[in-house]
Amino acid sequence: MASVPSKLYSDDVSLVMVLLDTNPFFWTTSSLPFSQFLSQVLAFLNSILLLNQLNQVVVIATGYNSCDYIYDSSSATNQSSEDGRLPALYSNLLQKLEEFIIRDEKLAKEEPRGKIASSLLSGSLSMALCYIQRVFRSGPLNPQPRILCLQGSPDGPEQYVAVMNAIFSAQRSMVPIDSCYVGAHNSAFLQQASYITGGVYVKPQHLDGLFQYLVTVFAADLHSRNFIQLPRPAGVDFRASCFCHKTTIDMGYICSVCLSIFCKHHKKCSTCGSVFGQAQSDNTSASDRKRKAPET
């Protein structure tokens, strides 16, 4: 049998880095059971591998405390199943996923209170970019990489700096970040990631048809996307998180040296140590306006 020409690497061969949200604090409150979500994702991953025999899929589990590689289609151990009852994709991935969830739960010190805890998105994005860079340096012929975030947990403002650094690294490497968010509200992190890197952001309206959303929007390679109509974002939340309290803000103070963001005025930048000038209070501004007002 003749080998596949290497020129296929130029356009239609994909390396899909899938970031799978496994945060138990989210899935226990979600209307979509994790088992149903996982079955539709596995069917989607199978379709990616069927589209081209040179396609590669890598799955990274994004937990509450950690993240780890749980599947790599290029690995020799994933070419055949040991028991012969399940395809290698299902058996190996499910086994590694179960082991990861057990390890991740052991790392949890206490259960979060008040709101659903965020998953470690910044860590999984960094791991995906590191894997892509390793592929880039392996030889001259490389598949076209892209990152697909299957996320449901809310954003963690404390991860703002790390997430934005990963987004800009992906933009510099020309790696699009696609996002499929199954949570209750939109994710500002993923909206910005897809917008900045040229990816696609989708929030499915009907979670029962998640497989159809995945195949319709994210199955096509980067070259084929030029010929199909992809969903466009209705709006992007560009709000940032302050460096002092890790909360999302609409207005704040920015350090002119390192561009750190603060929700309140500080005498000194906690990031670079620059000394700030005195901020004018509202009372001072009001008194100045009274003095400058013309007399009648």
KAURNOR-V894989 format. One record per pair of residues at least 24 apart in sequence whose ideal C-beta (glycine too) atoms are under 6 Angstrom apart, sorted by the first residue. I is the first residue (numbers start at 1). J is the second residue. Records with the same first field share a line. If there is no record, write none. Layout:
I->J, J
//
This chain:
6->141
9->141
11->223
12->221, 223
13->52, 54, 143
14->55, 143, 144, 221
15->56, 143, 145
16->48, 57, 148
17->58, 128, 147
18->59, 148
19->60, 62, 124, 149
20->59, 61, 150
21->62, 119, 150, 151, 152, 153
22->61, 63, 101
23->64, 119, 153
25->116, 117
26->116, 152, 153
32->207
40->210, 211
42->90
43->211
44->211, 214
47->215, 219
56->143
60->124, 127, 128
61->100
62->119, 120, 124
63->104
64->117, 119
65->104, 107, 108
66->104, 107
67->120, 123, 124
68->100
70->96, 97, 100
116->154
118->153, 154, 156
119->153
122->159, 162, 163
125->166
126->166
129->169
132->175
144->222
145->175
146->176
147->177
148->178, 218
149->179, 190
150->180
151->181
152->182, 183
155->187, 188, 189
157->241, 246, 247, 248
158->246
160->241
163->189
167->193, 196
170->197
171->196, 197
178->218
182->207
188->237
191->236, 237
195->236
200->230
201->233
202->231
//
